[in-house]
Amino acid sequence: MRVAIAEDGALFREGLELLLRQAGLEVVLSVGTADELLARLAGDDLPDAVILDIRMPPDFRDEGLVAAEDLKQRYPRLGVLVLSAYVETIYAIRLLTPGLPGVGYLLKDRVGNVEILRDALRRVSAGEQVVDADVVGRLLAARRRDTELGALTPREHETLRHLAEGRSNAGIGQLMNLSAKTVETHVANLFAKLNLQTSGDDNRRVLATLVWLRVNPGAGPTEGTERKIHYT
Amino acid sequence: MELRVIPRTPAGRTASAGLGRPAALVALVLGSGALALLCQWPALRSIPAQATLNTLVTMSYAATAGVGARSPGRRGTGPSLLLGAGLAWSATWAGFWEVGPIPALAFEVQPVFWILLLGAVLEYPTGRITERTERIFMAAVLVILPALLTANILTSRASWKAYHSDVWWPGVFPDRDAANVITVLTAAAALGLTGAFIVLLRQRLRRLPMVDRRVQGPTGLALAAAGICAFLTTVLGSHHAARCANPFYLAMAVALLGMPISIGIGELRRQLVRAAAAETLARLASPPTVESVQLALIEALGDETMTVLYRVPNPDSPDGPPADGTAVYVDGAGTPRHPPTAADRLLVPVTSGTGDEVALLVTDGALRRHEDLVGAALATAGFALENARLQAVLQYRLAAVRDSRTRIVETALAERRRLEQDLHDGAQQRLLAVAARIGIARIHAGEQTTAIDEASAELTAALGELRTLARGIYPAVLGEAGLAVALDAAMEDFPIPVAVEVAGDRFDAATETAAYLTVIDILTHAADRAGATRGTVRSWHQDNGLWLQIEHNGRAAGDGLLSAVDDRLRALDGALEPAPPRGAAPRAAPVGMDDPVVVTARIPCV
């Protein structure tokens, strides 16, 4: 697999490069800014995936997220994995909001286990979506007392977790040793219990699940009203 | 404490000096009276009333000149001119002697009288005729009156003026028609000059400060009346030598007498104003305020432009004390002000008994001539000024402390952002580099991963704690996406469900950080210590303020937390408020909260 990296922290970038090479991946490009990455990627010789930091020069704000949108518009088939230092659901939601396949949001901590990183890179390059397990886990933990979640069976609960992490029915089935058909049934059931609309589109259902998870339904007068996402 | 007043302009003589040495004054008045009587001795028998009035005019002018020459702040030749005018008035009546050239000379003294009198009035109170229009007027008088009267005498005979034909009379071109034309011209000149004088008087009264107006107004009116009488006598063809009493000349003498009388009244009123000023200041409310002292001084001095600047002892401005030791002055509100440098302002320092400068009185420059009044007012206002200074300086110091607190809190908020960035760029990056090395080690470890797994787990925990710490110091998402997003994100894994209704508007970094920390501090306490099980946060923009309303169903927070939150808000000119402002959108009670604890906060913003 061929990978390009844009990460401004030199220490971490070198470690990441070395890790990927040792794991047998080919690092074709490794730069310190999103702008440089955009400039040096050649349309006729794209890597399978790019890894982006969020806070990078020039303004150290959200350059990585902006570059991710830009890259997906230019090269829709390119896998884009944002490697972030923040457990912010809002960043993941922003990345998924356009509804494009092949994007992912992973915590930088995952470099401690290259298999997770390799799996995420493989999935984004194959057009799947990836949301870090900690981001999903944090939302699920905050909602543990929620009555709607309490109504799910353990299997459905586990299915929901994998679903929010961006896995396909086939992927979930593999992890849970279930047939894709069974997974499909679990998904349909849990969507019904959570009052979520199933569109059948894997790319949309990840976003819908995350938005549902992050809004506290029991939190007052907003109950029953439209759940808003503040992000511009 | 005793208060001394030291005027900065030429040292003022005391008011009592205005009365002068009584003996010299009496001698001057009696001498002038004797001269006047000598001039019109023959007239005293034929027209006794007129001659008596004339003598009184001379004596009163001499008295006024004598007093005026000694009055404080008085300069110039005015008193001498007035004395001269008084003597000249009686001299014009010397024609009754009907001996040799005396009638002709007496006739020629008439323009001299008017010139001296007008000069004395117009040079008041500065000692110089400064206005261009007044100089032109004076020049016209100097040219027109002598020319017309000389022409009159040259074209007439003594008998036409009812003098004996044997007096010496320089009528070298006697001509009835020419004399008539000149009489008409003289009348026109008298009328024109009187009119011009009235116009000048109006302008002049507008220019003068109130205290001078009170003197100059009646004086000028008396003079204008005399001018009108002069016009009427000319028009009606009367002249001095008529052997019977002329009502217009009587009226003129009465009008001329009006001038010293009005000056006397003016002086009396000035004394009364001083007394009233002292009374006004003495009546000041106790304790006097900055405003009441200012108003009382304005009333006492009759100067609405007057301001008081208070000297700040040991100033410590944000920029440090002035290096050159220059004084720092503040106005009544405690705002630093520079004393004006314009020449038309009078600066009167007020010092305390110990010699410290207390205040600087900034008044109309015209009050230089009334330093006795200013001095009297300040002497009475001394304690009130000391008291007002304490208040003004307190305001100044409060403002300095407030500014300093704002800077401290703003610095602290900025420091939070910097600290978060430092953690992200420093410690966190190093730990992540270590994580990458562990990842590499894991690749080469084969099946023996137990130690690596343990190290990895420890590292993940450390990274998690560091992330929580950094986020608690300052959430990066706040600076990047604003209050609404940051609060939404913070409430994702908050211990209790919290409904967030916050608009997506952006504010400056300090405002957003303070608002964010207010919400987090109140709700964290509510969830962790006050037994709350749910909460709401609402914000809106109203009356140039960002308003926050935080509700929860726990117990109310103690004063410690609330005052800490309040202090941070107050440093940004905000505060915890007892209630939302009038006009805030009404809102239904939050679900599941019958009687919620409500905390309302306001932060100013544009």
Interface residues (C-beta under 8 A of the other chain):
Chain A: G9 L11 F12 E14 G15 L16 L18 L19 Q22 A23 R55 F60 R61 D62 A85 Y86 V87 E88 T89 I90 Y91 K108 D109 V111 G112 N113 V114 L117 R138 L139 A141 A142 R214 N216 P217 G218 A219 G220 P221 T222 E223 H230 Y231 T232
Chain B: Q421 H424 D425 Q428 Q429 R430 L432 A433 A435 A436 R437 I438 G439 I440 R442 I443 H444 S456 L459 T460 L463 G464 R467 R471 A476 V477 G479 E480 A481 G482 A484 V485 D488 A489 M491 E492 D493 F494 P497 V498 A499 V500 E501 V502 G504 R534 G535 T536 R587 A588 P590 V591 G592 M593
